[in-house]
Amino acid sequence: MGKVINNPHQANVPAIVTSAGDVLAANTSRQGWSIQNVGTNPIFIRLATGASTTVFHHVIKGGTGDSDGLGGSYAQFEGSVYSGIVSIAGTTPKLVVTEV
């Protein structure tokens, strides 16, 4: 899970996440967030806990090779930014989560 930052001018420490589950805790100070798929399989994102391949809000494609920069991403940095729990699901997920 990403480190929650209280200063909106700092981002969490980047780390590669390789397991399904909650990837961001609820954070009412969140200014923005993103998930980039750096693996080869699709990742399913739910704006709540309990993401699965059948219960999700967004799906982001995998790359053609491991960490090749071609995987999809999803972000919220403008307008209404979701501040609740974010969870992911997928087969052998590999992703980077950013929270500001």
N, C-alpha and C positions, 0 to 999 in steps of 0.2 A: 504494500500500500504506500502511496506517496506521502511524504512528510507534509503536514499541514503548516502553512506559513501564515503568520498574522500580518506581516508587512506586505502590502499588495505590490511592492516594487521588487520583490524577490520571487524566484521560481523554486519549486521543490528541487531536490537533488535528483538528477536523472538516474534511472536504473531500468534495466530490462526486466520486464515481468514475464514469467514463463508458466504461470498457472492461472486457471480460471478462478473467478470469485470477485470480491469487492476490490477495486483498484484505486478508488478515491473515497475517503470518508466524507461525510457531510461537513460543509465548511461555509458558514454564512458570510465569511470575509472573501470568498473566492471571487476573483476578478475575471478569470478565464481558465480554460482547460483544454487539453487536446490529447488524443490517443493516435499514435502512428503504428501501423502494423509493420513490423520488421521481419515477420516470418512468412511462410508460404501458404498458410491456410487462412480462410476467412475468420474474422473475429466479430462476434455478436455483442453489441453494447446495449445495456439496459440502464435507463435513468432511475435506478432503484437497485436494491439487492436482488439476487436471484436470476441473473441473466441465464438464458439457455438458447439452444438453437431453434426453439419454437416460441420463446417469449423474449422479445428484444425490441428496441426502438430503431437501431441502425446496424447495418452490417458493413464492414470494411474489408476490401479484398486483400489477399496476400500478394506478395511479390512473386517473381518468377524464380528467384534464388534467395538464399538466406541473407538478410540485411543488405539487399541490393538497392534499396531506396525506391523501389517501384511499388511497394505496398501502399494501400490506401490510408487515409487519415480522416478523423472527424474532430472538429474543434468548435468551441464557443468562446469568443473573445469580445463580441460586441452585442449590443441589445440586451435581451433578457438572458442572463447566464445562469444555468441550473446550478444550485448550490447543495444538492442532496448527494446521497451515495450513488456512485457509478460502479457498475459491475460488468464483467465480460464473461463470455463463454466461447468455446471453440475447441477444435482438436489441436493439441500441442500449440497453444497460443504463444506468440512472442511479440511483445509490444513495448513501446516507450510511452509513458504517461507524463504530461507536463501540467502543472497547476501553478497559477499565479494568484 
